[in-house]
Amino acid sequence: MTTSQFTQSLLAIVSDLSQPLSEGERYQRLLRAVKQVFPCDATALLRLEQNKLIPLAINGLSEDTLGRQFDIDQHPRLAAILLSRNPVRFDADSPLPDPYDGLIDVGRDGLHVHDCMGVALHIDGKPWGVLTLDAAATGTFDDTRTTELEAFIRLAEATVKAAELIRSLETRLQHEHQVVQAVLAERSGQTMVGKSDAMQVLRREIGVVAESDLSVLICGETGVGKELVAQQIHQHSNRADAALVYVNCAALPENLIESELFGHVKGAFSGATHSRAGKFELANGGTLFLDEVGEIPIAAQAKLLRALQSGEIQRIGNDQPLSVDVRIIAATNRNLKEEVSAGRFRADLYHRLSVYPIQVPPLRERQRDVLLLAGFFVEQQRRRLGLQAVRIEPSAQTELLRYDWPGNIRELEHTISRAMLKAKSLHPTTPSLLHICNTDLNLNPSSTPIVSSGVSDALAAPEVVNLKQATDDFQRQIISQSLASNNGNQAQAAKDIGMDRSNFYRLRKRLNI
């Protein structure tokens, strides 16, 4: 590249600093300029959050890379880059594993990276993240001029700082310093992965309601991530420093719901050998998350409503009321309006809970988010299985995008875990690069595996002539498979196959399962 072309590239990025660009577009323009000045196959910008590097923008890498999180302890090359104040170059014969092996889009015959370089970016004297450059051809960076590289480092840091400042002005939810953001992200347990329009709408809804004390009702299908939404609301609320207390209403025995929510004193009932605080007391000053709130029996709903209306609770066996300051977030996969019409849910409690309803989109409406989530789950499972690198083949990516995902994110996570185990089992020794193919996924877009298998088996067996027996056998198969996939959790198994918990228990008993 000539001096004039290099100068033009610099001026273009400088000009972008004053343009009203989104954070993603600003970073993408930076990476395109990097590839123009320093020809390579791939480049990426990753931000440091706690002990992980999170990809914000990529160019030349597989799309699922954006869903991955690179643990610094697991990736010595990234650690070396982050710890150095100078550009770091890795020789083609470097023994250190490359985090991008299998992720560069250069065809199956050239999957492994041979020439790698990276620089650490610092903002206000503190490490912010890294910029990486990778090529499949050895010697690509031999003629890189230090002065040009240093200029681009400074420009990349200026771009990042501008994006950070703009972001802090555009939203109150992200106005804190990156270190504070990382602490909050850790407290929430997980991050929300996805860039689809539906996820952008969901993030805006969370931002609107988070800092208020309004009750929130999170609605959505099984497996869409309602608990994660609740965590995000709490994390960005004024109560973030207090507790987020979780209650799985579907798993509470009917005779213990009041004790779980409000507590009891010693001797209040048989088995109450000591006093115990309820979930409301534990959440005082913070947030109480009532998951699967539609499963609470009608009799217990009245007691819950009184607590929400008065802000006071009573431990079982104690007449002295306790004042509590609790923000309520509830979640359900049921249509509570229909439950109210059917007389199974109190209308006054429904209106008390649904002051601000939020609908979590199913995975089939989140476009290409499935690839980002797949990358996220691949990276999680890669660490658990002790694998060096994992590539989701294009054919598998196509299958992931075609499938309807009736079980949503939970089904995707389980599918990725199974696929990696299947792919790994085909090798007598652990490979340096594991390929996930569409055959490993075993997806059938036209139907769910359980129903397809069960119905075909029942209909195809000519010896079955008793309809009741065939129906019972089919129900046994469905229930047994659901229990197995949920590690014996009956409440969750009932939820997954769309049955009321009490009906599930009775049917299981009748079928001797």
C-alpha positions in Angstrom: 0.0 0.0 0.0 1.3 3.5 -0.9 1.7 6.3 1.6 -1.2 8.1 0.0 -3.5 5.1 0.3 -2.5 4.6 3.9 -3.2 8.3 4.7 -6.6 8.0 3.0 -7.5 5.0 5.1 -6.5 6.9 8.3 -8.6 10.0 7.2 -11.6 7.8 6.5 -11.6 6.4 10.1 -10.9 9.8 11.6 -13.9 11.1 9.6 -16.1 8.2 11.0 -15.4 9.5 14.5 -17.7 12.4 14.0 -20.4 10.5 12.2 -23.7 9.3 13.8 -22.9 5.6 13.4 -24.0 2.7 15.5 -21.4 1.0 17.7 -21.4 -2.1 15.4 -21.1 -0.2 12.2 -18.3 1.9 13.6 -16.3 -1.2 14.6 -17.0 -2.9 11.2 -15.6 0.1 9.4 -12.5 0.0 11.5 -11.9 -3.7 10.7 -12.4 -3.1 7.0 -9.8 -0.4 7.1 -7.4 -2.7 9.0 -7.7 -5.3 6.3 -7.1 -2.7 3.6 -3.9 -1.5 5.2 -2.7 -4.9 6.5 -3.9 -7.6 4.0 -5.1 -10.7 5.9 -7.9 -13.2 6.0 -9.5 -12.2 9.2 -9.5 -9.6 11.9 -11.5 -9.2 15.1 -12.1 -6.7 17.9 -12.7 -8.2 21.3 -13.5 -6.4 24.6 -12.2 -7.5 28.0 -15.0 -8.3 30.5 -13.7 -9.8 33.7 -11.4 -12.7 32.6 -13.0 -13.1 29.2 -12.6 -11.5 25.8 -16.0 -10.9 24.1 -16.0 -10.4 20.3 -17.7 -7.1 19.3 -17.0 -7.2 15.6 -15.4 -9.7 13.1 -14.3 -9.7 9.5 -13.5 -12.9 7.8 -14.5 -15.2 10.7 -17.4 -17.5 11.0 -20.6 -15.8 12.2 -20.9 -18.0 15.2 -17.7 -16.4 16.6 -19.8 -13.5 17.8 -21.6 -15.8 20.2 -18.4 -17.1 21.8 -16.5 -15.9 24.8 -12.8 -16.5 25.0 -11.6 -17.3 28.5 -8.1 -15.8 28.9 -7.0 -18.7 31.0 -7.9 -21.1 28.2 -6.3 -19.1 25.4 -2.6 -18.3 26.0 -2.2 -16.4 22.7 -4.9 -13.9 23.6 -3.5 -13.7 27.1 0.0 -12.9 25.7 -1.5 -10.1 23.5 -3.5 -8.6 26.3 -0.5 -8.5 28.7 1.9 -6.8 26.1 2.1 -3.1 25.4 3.6 -3.9 22.0 2.3 -5.8 19.0 2.6 -9.6 19.4 3.4 -11.9 16.5 3.2 -15.7 16.6 5.3 -17.8 14.3 3.7 -20.5 12.2 5.3 -23.2 14.3 4.2 -21.7 17.6 3.1 -24.4 20.1 0.3 -22.2 21.5 -3.2 -23.2 20.3 -4.9 -20.6 18.1 -8.4 -19.6 19.3 -9.5 -19.1 15.7 -8.5 -22.4 14.2 -11.5 -23.6 12.3 -13.3 -20.2 12.3 -11.7 -18.5 9.4 -13.8 -18.7 6.2 -11.1 -19.9 3.8 -12.5 -23.3 2.9 -12.1 -26.7 4.5 -8.6 -27.2 3.1 -7.2 -24.1 4.8 -8.9 -24.0 8.2 -5.8 -23.6 10.3 -4.3 -20.2 11.0 -0.6 -19.9 10.1 0.2 -16.2 10.6 -1.1 -14.4 13.6 -0.7 -10.9 15.1 -2.4 -9.0 17.8 -2.3 -5.8 19.7 -3.8 -4.8 23.1 -6.0 -1.7 23.2 -5.9 0.6 26.2 -8.4 3.3 27.1 -7.5 5.9 29.7 -4.4 3.8 30.7 -6.4 0.6 31.3 -6.6 -2.5 29.2 -9.8 -2.5 27.1 -9.4 -5.4 24.8 -7.5 -6.7 21.8 -7.4 -6.3 18.0 -6.3 -9.5 16.2 -5.1 -10.1 12.6 -4.9 -13.6 11.2 -3.9 -15.1 7.9 -3.8 -18.6 6.4 -0.6 -17.9 4.5 2.7 -18.0 6.4 4.7 -14.8 6.2 1.7 -12.5 5.6 2.9 -10.0 8.2 6.6 -10.1 7.4 6.6 -6.6 5.7 4.4 -4.9 8.3 5.7 -1.5 9.1 5.8 -0.7 12.8 5.0 3.0 12.3 1.8 2.2 10.3 0.8 -0.4 12.9 1.3 2.0 15.8 -0.8 4.6 14.0 -3.6 2.1 13.6 -3.4 1.1 17.2 -3.8 4.7 18.3 -6.7 5.1 15.8 -8.4 1.9 17.0 -8.2 3.1 20.6 -9.7 6.5 19.5 -12.5 4.7 17.7 -13.2 2.5 20.7 -13.2 5.5 23.1 -15.6 7.4 20.8 -17.9 4.5 20.6 -17.8 4.1 24.4 -18.6 7.8 25.0 -21.4 7.8 22.5 -22.9 4.7 24.0 -22.8 6.2 27.5 -24.7 9.2 26.2 -27.3 7.2 24.3 -28.5 4.9 27.1 -28.6 5.3 30.8 -28.4 1.6 31.2 -24.8 1.5 30.0 -23.3 4.7 31.4 -21.0 3.1 33.8 -17.3 2.3 33.3 -16.5 -1.0 31.7 -15.2 -2.5 35.0 -18.6 -1.8 36.6 -20.3 -3.3 33.6 -18.2 -6.5 34.0 -19.1 -6.8 37.7 -22.8 -6.4 36.9 -22.6 -9.0 34.1 -21.0 -11.4 36.5 -23.7 -10.8 39.1 -26.4 -11.5 36.5 -24.9 -15.0 35.9 -25.2 -14.9 32.1 -25.2 -12.4 29.3 -28.0 -12.0 26.7 -26.7 -13.3 23.4 -28.3 -12.0 20.2 -28.4 -9.1 17.7 -31.8 -9.7 16.0 -34.5 -7.0 15.8 -36.6 -9.0 18.2 -33.7 -9.0 20.8 -33.2 -5.3 20.3 -36.8 -4.7 21.1 -36.5 -6.9 24.2 -33.5 -5.0 25.4 -35.3 -1.7 25.0 -38.2 -3.0 27.0 -35.9 -4.1 29.7 -34.3 -0.7 29.7 -37.6 1.1 29.9 -38.9 -0.8 33.0 -35.7 -1.8 34.8 -35.1 1.4 36.9 -38.7 1.6 38.0 -40.3 -0.5 40.8 -43.2 -1.6 38.7 -44.2 -5.3 38.8 -43.2 -7.1 35.6 -44.8 -10.1 34.0 -42.4 -11.9 31.6 -44.3 -14.1 29.1 -42.9 -16.6 26.6 -42.7 -20.2 25.6 -40.7 -22.8 27.5 -37.0 -22.4 27.0 -36.8 -18.8 25.7 -34.8 -17.4 28.6 -37.4 -15.8 30.9 -35.1 -16.2 34.0 -32.3 -14.4 32.2 -34.6 -11.5 31.3 -35.5 -11.3 35.0 -31.8 -11.2 35.9 -31.2 -8.4 33.4 -34.1 -6.3 34.8 -32.7 -6.7 38.3 -29.2 -6.0 37.3 -30.1 -2.7 35.7 -32.5 -1.6 38.5 -31.9 0.5 41.5 -32.0 -2.7 43.6 -29.0 -4.3 41.8 -27.0 -4.2 45.0 -29.6 -6.2 46.9 -30.7 -9.8 46.5 -32.5 -11.3 43.5 -34.5 -14.2 45.2 -35.7 -17.0 42.9 -38.9 -19.0 43.5 -39.9 -21.9 41.2 -43.6 -21.9 41.8 -44.1 -25.1 39.7 -41.8 -27.0 42.1 -43.5 -26.0 45.4 -45.8 -28.6 47.0 -49.2 -27.0 47.6 -49.0 -27.5 51.4 -45.6 -25.7 51.6 -46.2 -22.7 49.4 -47.2 -20.4 52.2 -44.2 -21.4 54.3 -41.8 -21.0 51.4 -43.1 -17.5 50.6 -43.8 -16.1 54.0 -41.8 -18.3 56.4 -42.8 -19.9 59.7 -42.0 -20.1 63.3 -40.8 -23.1 65.3 -43.7 -25.5 66.1 -46.1 -23.8 63.6 -46.9 -27.2 62.0 -45.6 -30.8 62.1 -42.0 -30.8 61.0 -41.4 -27.1 61.8 -38.4 -27.8 64.1 -37.0 -24.3 63.8 -38.1 -20.8 62.6 -37.5 -20.0 59.0 -37.6 -16.8 57.0 -39.6 -16.9 53.8 -38.6 -15.7 50.3 -40.3 -12.3 50.8 -38.1 -11.6 53.8 -35.0 -12.8 52.0 -35.8 -10.4 49.1 -36.5 -7.4 51.3 -34.9 -4.4 49.6 -34.4 -6.4 46.4 -36.3 -8.4 43.9 -38.5 -11.5 44.2 -38.7 -13.5 41.0 -41.7 -15.8 40.8 -41.0 -18.2 38.0 -44.0 -20.2 36.6 -46.3 -18.1 38.6 -49.3 -19.6 36.7 -48.7 -22.8 38.6 -49.7 -21.4 42.0 -52.9 -23.0 43.2 -55.9 -20.7 43.4 -56.0 -20.9 47.2 -52.5 -19.7 47.6 -53.0 -16.9 45.1 -55.2 -15.0 47.6 -52.4 -15.0 50.2 -49.9 -13.8 47.6 -52.2 -11.0 46.5 -52.6 -9.7 50.1 -48.8 -9.5 50.5 -48.5 -7.6 47.3 -51.3 -5.2 48.2 -50.3 -4.4 51.7 -46.5 -4.9 51.6 -46.8 -6.9 54.8 -46.4 -10.6 55.5 -46.9 -13.0 58.4 -44.9 -16.0 59.2 -47.0 -19.1 59.7 -47.7 -19.3 63.5 -46.9 -15.7 64.2 -49.6 -12.9 64.3 -47.0 -10.1 64.1 -46.9 -8.7 60.6 -43.6 -7.8 58.9 -43.2 -5.0 56.5 -41.2 -5.8 53.4 -40.0 -3.7 50.4 -39.9 -6.1 47.5 -40.1 -5.6 43.7 -42.0 -8.4 42.0 -41.0 -10.0 38.7 -43.1 -12.9 37.6 -42.8 -15.3 34.6 -45.1 -17.8 32.9 -45.4 -19.8 29.8 -49.1 -19.9 30.2 -51.6 -17.4 28.8 -52.8 -15.9 32.1 -55.7 -14.0 30.5 -57.1 -17.4 29.4 -56.3 -18.8 32.8 -58.3 -15.9 34.4 -61.3 -16.5 32.0 -61.2 -20.2 32.9 -61.2 -19.4 36.6 -57.8 -20.9 37.3 -56.1 -17.6 38.1 -57.4 -14.6 40.0 -58.0 -11.5 37.9 -56.9 -9.1 40.6 -53.6 -11.0 41.1 -53.1 -11.0 37.3 -53.5 -7.2 37.1 -51.2 -6.7 40.1 -48.5 -8.8 38.5 -48.8 -7.6 34.9 -48.3 -3.8 35.4 -45.6 -4.0 32.8 -45.8 -7.2 30.6 -42.8 -8.2 28.6 -43.0 -10.9 25.8 -39.8 -12.8 25.2 -39.5 -13.9 21.5 -39.2 -17.5 20.6 -35.9 -18.6 18.9 -37.6 -19.1 15.5 -38.3 -15.3 15.5 -34.8 -14.3 16.2 -33.3 -14.8 12.7 -29.6 -15.5 12.8 -29.3 -15.3 16.6 -29.3 -19.1 16.5 -25.7 -19.0 15.2 -24.5 -16.6 17.9 -26.1 -18.8 20.5 -24.7 -21.9 19.0 -21.2 -20.4 19.2 -21.8 -19.4 22.8 -22.9 -22.9 23.8 -20.0 -24.5 21.7 -17.5 -22.4 23.7 -19.0 -23.4 27.0 -19.0 -27.1 26.1 -15.6 -26.9 24.5 -14.1 -26.0 27.9 -16.0 -28.7 29.7 -14.9 -31.4 27.2 -11.3 -30.2 27.2 -11.3 -29.5 23.4 -8.9 -27.2 21.7 -11.0 -25.8 18.9 -14.5 -26.5 17.5 -15.9 -25.6 14.1 -19.6 -25.6 13.1 -19.6 -26.6 9.5 -21.6 -24.5 7.0 -24.0 -27.5 6.4 -24.6 -27.6 10.2 -25.1 -23.8 10.3 -27.7 -24.2 7.5 -29.6 -26.8 9.5 -29.5 -24.7 12.7 -31.1 -21.8 10.8 -33.7 -24.1 9.1 -35.0 -25.8 12.2 -38.0 -24.4 14.0 -36.7 -24.9 17.6 -40.0 -25.7 19.4 -37.9 -26.1 22.6 -36.2 -22.7 22.0 -32.8 -21.9 23.5 -32.9 -24.8 26.0 -33.3 -27.2 23.0 -30.5 -25.5 21.1 -28.2 -25.8 24.1 -29.0 -29.5 24.5 -28.6 -30.1 20.7 -25.2 -28.5 20.6 -24.0 -30.5 23.6 -25.2 -33.8 22.1 -23.7 -32.9 18.7 -20.3 -32.2 20.3 -20.4 -35.5 22.2 -21.3 -37.4 19.0 -18.6 -35.7 17.0 -16.0 -36.3 19.7 -17.0 -40.0 20.0 -16.0 -40.6 16.4 -12.3 -40.0 17.2 -10.2 -42.4 19.2 -8.1 -39.5 20.4 -9.2 -36.0 21.0 -8.7 -34.0 17.8 -7.1 -30.5 17.7 -10.1 -29.3 15.7 -13.5 -30.9 16.1 -16.0 -30.5 13.3 -19.7 -30.4 13.9 -21.6 -31.5 10.9 -25.4 -31.5 10.2 -25.5 -35.3 10.8 -24.2 -34.6 14.4 -27.1 -32.3 15.0 -29.8 -34.9 14.0 -32.4 -32.2 13.4 -35.7 -32.9 11.7 -37.3 -29.6 10.7 -40.6 -31.1 9.9 -41.4 -32.6 13.3 -40.1 -33.0 16.8 -38.1 -36.2 17.4 -40.2 -37.5 20.3 -43.6 -37.2 18.6 -42.4 -38.4 15.2 -40.8 -41.5 16.8 -43.6 -42.3 19.1 -46.4 -41.9 16.6 -44.7 -43.9 13.9 -43.8 -46.7 16.3 -47.3 -46.9 17.6 -48.9 -46.8 14.1 -46.4 -49.1 12.5 -46.7 -51.9 15.0 -49.3 -54.3 13.5 -49.4 -56.5 16.6 -50.9 -53.6 18.7 -54.7 -53.9 18.4 -55.8 -52.5 21.7 -56.2 -48.7 21.4 -56.0 -48.1 25.2 -52.8 -50.1 25.5 -51.2 -48.3 22.6 -52.1 -45.0 24.1 -50.7 -45.9 27.5 -47.5 -47.2 25.9 -47.1 -43.9 24.0 -47.7 -41.9 27.1 -45.1 -43.9 29.0 -42.6 -43.2 26.3 -43.2 -39.5 26.3 -43.1 -39.2 30.1 -40.0 -41.4 30.4 -38.1 -39.4 27.8 -39.2 -36.1 29.4 -38.1 -37.2 32.9 -34.8 -38.5 31.5 -34.0 -35.2 29.7 -34.9 -33.2 32.9 -32.8 -35.5 35.3 -36.0 -36.8 37.0 -37.4 -33.3 37.8 -41.2 -34.0 37.6 -42.3 -30.4 37.6 -40.0 -29.5 34.7 -40.9 -32.7 32.8 -44.6 -31.8 33.1 -43.9 -28.3 31.9 -42.0 -29.5 28.9 -44.8 -31.7 27.6 -47.5 -29.2 28.4 -49.2 -30.9 31.2 -50.6 -29.6 34.5 -48.3 -30.7 37.3 -51.0 -32.5 39.4 -52.3 -34.3 36.2 -48.8 -35.3 35.4 -48.3 -36.9 38.8 -51.6 -38.7 38.6 -50.9 -40.0 35.1 -47.4 -41.2 36.1 -48.9 -43.1 39.1 -51.5 -44.7 36.9 -49.0 -45.8 34.3 -46.6 -47.1 37.0 -43.7 -45.0 35.9 
